Amino acid sequence: MTRAIAVANQKGGVGKTTSSINFACGWARGLGPGRVLLVDIDPQANATAVLLGLESAAGPRHSESLTIREVLREEADPADVIQNVDLQATDAYAETTVDVLPSHLELATIETELSVAFRGEYRLKKAMDGVAREYDVIIVDCPPSLGILTLNALVFCQEVVIPVDPGVFPLIGLNLLRGTIEQVREANPRLHISGVMPTMSMNTVISRETVEQLGDHFGDLLLPEIPRRVAIEESHVNGIDVFGSAPGSDGAQAYARVIEELRNRG
């Protein structure tokens, strides 16, 4: 059965896109070609920019350059939009591929349209029903909001992973996200939180306190920490995941531990 996992948090800058890329590519390196799909439903299109290039994410649109915007407008089938991305071999990993359903900055223009459309929050689920079964894992990179695009992701997915950066304010916002997830469960009873993941962790009091508070609130749902590392950030510049850019780094090892934990929870 396909696992569809939304990486969501209404707060920006918590590592959603970084985690989505590394989850999808890390899983693909373990499962092999054609088994993992990354869906970019964020109008910032950063995941698309990393894996497919800035031109795909923000360049001029052409009739043949289809994106998730056309899928959500019911103008294109996902099978005609999904692109295959090569993942280079390293000493630790064989060459493989990951599939990407790309976004574009123009996706921002669809929010109002979907908000007033009949069952607009079901567009992604409806579109993906035909292709989802072809994959073992689907990772959905959500925008930093609880708007109609994130709702589309939550209606489609069965699982949510919540990245949380250090500090007090991120913890406050989690209650709103949890409330949204509970509301969506009325339409999608399978939806549940698979994990809460501390990101950008450092050896500071505030990082340690954040992890402690997350443990108090979420218990066994707490995932291993992702440290703040240059190697993770540089992988984006190189247009690749951290497993391809710095496979021996502690950043790669941290993401590998999280993926393994999520596998065990599946």
C-alpha positions in Angstrom: 0.0 0.0 0.0 1.2 3.5 -0.9 2.3 5.7 2.0 1.4 9.4 1.3 3.1 11.7 3.8 2.5 15.4 4.0 5.4 17.5 5.4 3.5 20.3 7.0 3.8 23.3 9.4 2.1 26.7 8.9 5.3 28.4 10.1 7.9 29.1 7.4 11.6 28.4 7.7 11.3 25.2 9.7 12.9 22.9 7.1 9.8 21.6 5.3 11.3 21.7 1.8 14.7 20.5 3.0 13.1 17.6 4.8 10.7 16.8 1.9 13.7 16.6 -0.6 15.8 14.4 1.7 12.9 12.2 2.6 12.0 11.6 -1.0 15.5 11.1 -2.3 16.7 9.1 0.8 13.7 6.8 0.4 14.3 6.5 -3.4 18.0 5.6 -2.8 16.7 2.7 -0.7 13.8 1.6 -2.8 15.1 2.1 -6.3 13.8 3.8 -9.5 10.1 4.6 -9.9 9.1 3.9 -6.3 9.1 7.4 -4.7 7.3 10.6 -5.8 7.8 14.1 -4.4 4.8 16.3 -4.9 5.6 20.1 -4.6 2.4 21.8 -3.6 4.2 24.9 -2.3 3.8 28.1 -4.5 7.4 29.0 -3.5 8.4 26.0 -5.6 11.7 25.6 -3.8 11.8 21.8 -4.0 11.2 22.1 -7.8 14.0 24.6 -8.0 16.5 22.3 -6.3 15.7 19.2 -8.2 14.6 20.5 -11.6 16.3 23.9 -11.7 15.3 27.5 -11.1 13.9 27.9 -14.7 11.3 25.1 -14.0 10.2 26.8 -10.8 10.2 30.5 -11.7 10.9 30.8 -15.4 8.5 31.8 -18.2 5.7 29.3 -18.7 5.3 27.4 -21.9 2.4 25.3 -23.1 4.5 22.2 -22.6 5.8 23.1 -19.1 3.0 21.6 -17.1 3.0 21.8 -13.3 0.8 20.9 -10.3 -1.2 24.1 -11.1 -2.6 22.5 -14.2 -3.3 19.3 -12.3 -5.3 21.1 -9.6 -7.2 23.0 -12.2 -8.1 19.6 -13.8 -6.3 20.6 -17.0 -3.7 17.9 -16.9 -3.2 14.4 -15.7 -0.4 13.9 -13.1 1.1 11.2 -15.3 1.8 13.8 -18.0 3.3 16.2 -15.5 5.6 14.0 -13.3 9.3 14.3 -14.2 12.0 11.8 -13.5 15.2 13.1 -11.7 18.5 11.2 -11.7 20.2 10.8 -8.4 23.9 10.4 -8.8 25.8 7.5 -7.3 28.1 7.9 -4.3 30.3 5.6 -2.3 27.3 4.8 -0.1 24.5 4.8 -2.7 23.9 3.4 -6.2 22.6 5.6 -8.9 18.8 5.8 -8.9 15.9 8.1 -9.7 13.1 10.0 -7.9 9.9 11.3 -9.5 8.8 14.9 -9.0 5.4 16.5 -9.6 6.7 20.1 -10.0 5.4 23.4 -8.8 5.8 27.0 -10.1 5.5 30.4 -8.6 2.2 30.8 -10.5 0.6 28.2 -8.2 0.0 31.1 -5.9 -2.8 32.3 -8.2 -4.9 29.2 -7.7 -5.6 29.6 -4.0 -8.7 31.8 -4.4 -9.9 29.7 -7.3 -9.8 26.5 -5.2 -11.2 28.2 -2.1 -14.5 29.0 -3.9 -14.6 25.8 -6.1 -16.9 23.0 -5.1 -14.9 20.5 -3.1 -11.8 22.4 -4.0 -9.9 20.7 -1.1 -10.3 17.3 -2.9 -8.6 18.3 -6.1 -5.2 16.7 -5.3 -6.8 13.4 -4.0 -9.0 13.2 -7.1 -6.1 13.7 -9.4 -3.7 11.4 -7.7 -6.1 8.4 -7.4 -5.0 7.1 -10.7 -1.2 7.2 -10.2 -0.7 7.0 -6.4 -0.7 3.1 -6.4 2.3 3.1 -8.7 4.5 4.3 -5.8 5.6 3.0 -2.5 6.1 6.4 -0.9 4.7 9.8 -1.9 6.1 12.9 -0.1 4.1 16.1 -0.3 5.9 19.4 0.4 3.3 21.8 1.8 3.3 25.6 1.8 3.9 27.6 5.1 0.1 28.1 5.7 -3.0 26.2 6.6 -4.8 27.4 3.4 -6.5 25.4 0.6 -3.2 23.9 -0.8 -2.2 22.4 2.6 -5.8 21.2 3.0 -5.5 19.4 -0.4 -2.4 17.7 0.9 -4.0 16.6 4.2 -7.1 15.3 2.4 -4.9 13.2 0.1 -2.3 11.9 2.6 -2.6 9.4 5.4 0.3 10.7 7.4 1.8 14.1 8.5 5.3 14.8 9.6 5.7 18.1 11.3 9.2 19.8 11.3 9.7 22.2 14.2 12.6 24.6 14.6 13.9 25.7 18.1 12.0 28.3 20.0 8.8 29.1 21.9 6.6 30.4 19.0 6.8 27.3 16.9 5.4 25.3 19.8 2.4 27.7 20.1 1.5 27.3 16.5 1.4 23.5 16.7 -1.9 23.6 18.5 -3.5 25.2 15.4 -2.0 22.7 13.1 -3.2 19.8 15.3 -6.7 21.3 15.3 -6.7 21.5 11.5 -5.6 17.9 11.2 -8.4 16.8 13.6 -10.9 18.8 11.4 -9.6 17.1 8.2 -9.9 13.7 9.8 -13.7 14.1 9.5 -13.2 13.8 5.7 -10.0 11.7 5.8 -10.2 9.4 8.9 -6.9 7.7 7.9 -5.0 10.9 8.5 -2.6 10.9 11.5 0.6 12.5 12.7 3.5 10.0 12.1 6.1 12.2 13.7 7.2 15.6 15.0 10.8 16.3 14.0 13.1 18.9 15.6 15.0 20.6 12.9 18.0 23.0 12.9 19.0 21.7 16.3 22.1 23.2 17.9 23.9 22.6 21.2 22.0 25.5 22.9 19.6 25.8 25.8 16.7 26.8 23.6 17.2 23.7 21.3 17.3 21.4 24.2 14.2 22.9 25.8 12.3 22.7 22.5 13.1 19.0 22.2 12.0 18.4 25.8 8.7 20.3 25.4 8.0 18.4 22.1 8.7 15.1 24.0 6.3 16.2 26.7 3.5 17.1 24.2 4.0 14.3 21.6 5.7 11.4 23.5 6.5 8.5 21.1 5.7 10.7 18.1 9.0 12.6 18.6 11.5 11.8 15.8 15.3 12.1 15.9 16.7 15.6 15.7 18.0 17.1 12.5 21.1 19.3 13.3 21.8 22.6 11.7 24.6 21.8 9.3 26.2 23.6 6.3 26.3 20.3 4.4 22.5 20.2 4.4 22.2 23.8 3.2 24.9 23.3 0.6 23.2 20.3 -0.9 20.4 22.6 -2.2 22.9 24.8 -3.9 24.3 21.7 -5.6 20.8 20.8 -6.8 20.8 17.5 -4.9 19.8 15.8 -1.6 22.3 15.6 1.3 22.8 11.9 0.6 24.2 12.8 -2.8 26.1 15.9 -1.8 27.6 14.8 1.6 26.6 11.1 2.2 29.0 10.8 5.1 28.0 13.9 7.0 26.1 13.9 10.2 23.3 15.7 8.5 22.9 12.8 6.1 23.1 10.3 9.0 20.4 12.3 10.9 18.0 12.2 7.9 18.8 8.5 7.5 17.8 7.8 11.1 14.5 9.7 10.7 13.7 7.8 7.5 14.4 4.5 9.2 12.2 5.5 12.1 9.4 6.4 9.7 9.8 3.1 7.9 9.3 1.3 11.2 6.2 3.3 11.9 4.6 2.6 8.5 
